[in-house]
């Protein structure tokens, strides 16, 4: 179920790195707010990774939308796709090989 109006959109470009994506998503699971949506943009990963992606993105206590590129456009192209699909008034970019510290999203919201 999508939040009606998420405050924050977290855009995660992804390419062939399931383990990194799991860690990035885990860093969102410890945030002290749930006023966010997550958009993972798969940037043309190999079929085996794409098959595993649905399992990885469906196992969290928050909604994750996954968008797919047929061919690799690079991280910037994947970010742009995620930005276009975002519904939040605040955009946060999180690479699939990076983490958000606990409290990051609350801190960002408090800065507005």
C-alpha positions as CSV (number, residue, x, y, z in Angstrom):
1,X,0.0,0.0,0.0
2,X,1.4,3.4,-1.0
3,X,1.3,6.3,1.4
4,X,-1.3,8.9,0.1
5,X,1.3,11.7,0.1
6,X,4.8,10.7,1.2
7,X,6.8,13.6,2.6
8,X,10.1,12.1,1.4
9,X,11.0,10.1,-1.7
10,X,14.1,8.0,-1.4
11,X,15.4,7.1,-4.9
12,X,17.8,4.2,-5.1
13,X,19.5,3.4,-8.4
14,X,20.5,-0.3,-8.6
15,X,22.6,-2.4,-11.0
16,X,23.5,-6.0,-10.3
17,X,24.2,-5.6,-6.5
18,X,21.5,-7.4,-4.5
19,X,23.6,-7.5,-1.3
20,X,24.3,-3.8,-1.5
21,X,20.6,-3.1,-2.1
22,X,19.6,-5.2,0.9
23,X,22.0,-3.2,3.1
24,X,20.7,0.1,1.8
25,X,17.1,-1.0,2.4
26,X,18.0,-2.2,5.9
27,X,19.3,1.3,6.7
28,X,15.8,2.6,5.8
29,X,14.1,0.1,8.1
30,X,15.8,1.7,11.2
31,X,14.6,5.2,10.4
32,X,12.5,6.8,13.1
33,X,9.8,8.0,10.6
34,X,7.8,6.2,8.0
35,X,6.8,9.3,6.1
36,X,8.7,8.1,3.0
37,X,8.4,6.2,-0.2
38,X,11.2,4.1,-1.7
39,X,11.8,3.9,-5.4
40,X,14.3,1.4,-6.6
41,X,15.3,1.8,-10.2
42,X,16.9,-1.3,-11.7
43,X,19.3,-0.1,-14.3
44,X,19.3,-3.1,-16.7
45,X,20.6,-5.8,-14.3
46,X,21.2,-9.3,-15.6
47,X,18.0,-11.6,-15.5
48,X,19.1,-13.5,-12.4
49,X,19.4,-10.3,-10.4
50,X,16.1,-9.0,-11.7
51,X,14.4,-12.2,-10.6
52,X,15.8,-11.8,-7.1
53,X,14.9,-8.2,-6.9
54,X,11.2,-8.8,-6.2
55,X,12.0,-10.9,-3.2
56,X,14.4,-8.4,-1.8
57,X,12.1,-5.4,-2.2
58,X,9.0,-7.1,-0.8
59,X,10.4,-8.1,2.6
60,X,10.3,-4.7,4.4
61,X,7.8,-3.0,6.7
62,X,7.6,-0.1,4.2
63,X,6.5,0.1,0.5
64,X,9.1,-0.2,-2.2
65,X,8.3,0.5,-5.8
66,X,10.6,-1.0,-8.4
67,X,11.1,0.5,-11.9
68,X,13.1,-1.2,-14.6
69,X,15.4,-0.1,-17.4
70,X,15.7,-2.5,-20.3
71,X,19.3,-1.3,-20.8
72,X,21.8,0.3,-18.5
73,X,21.6,4.1,-18.6
74,X,24.0,4.6,-15.7
75,X,23.4,5.9,-12.2
76,X,22.3,9.3,-13.4
77,X,19.8,7.9,-15.8
78,X,18.4,5.7,-13.1
79,X,18.2,8.6,-10.6
80,X,16.4,10.7,-13.2
81,X,13.8,7.9,-13.7
82,X,13.3,7.7,-10.0
83,X,12.9,11.5,-9.7
84,X,10.2,11.5,-12.3
85,X,8.3,8.8,-10.5
86,X,8.7,10.5,-7.0
87,X,5.7,11.8,-5.2
88,X,7.4,13.3,-2.1
89,X,8.1,17.0,-1.6
90,X,11.6,16.1,-0.4
91,X,13.9,13.9,-2.5
92,X,16.8,11.9,-1.0
93,X,19.2,9.9,-3.1
94,X,20.6,6.7,-1.7
95,X,22.9,4.6,-3.8
96,X,22.6,0.9,-3.5
97,X,26.1,0.7,-2.1
98,X,25.5,3.3,0.6
99,X,23.6,3.6,3.9
100,X,21.5,6.2,5.8
101,X,22.4,6.5,9.4
102,X,19.5,6.1,11.9
103,X,17.6,9.4,12.1
104,X,18.7,10.7,8.7
105,X,15.2,11.1,7.3
106,X,13.9,12.9,10.5
107,X,16.9,15.2,10.4
108,X,16.2,16.0,6.7
109,X,12.5,16.7,7.5
110,X,13.4,18.9,10.4
111,X,15.6,21.1,8.1
112,X,12.6,22.2,6.0
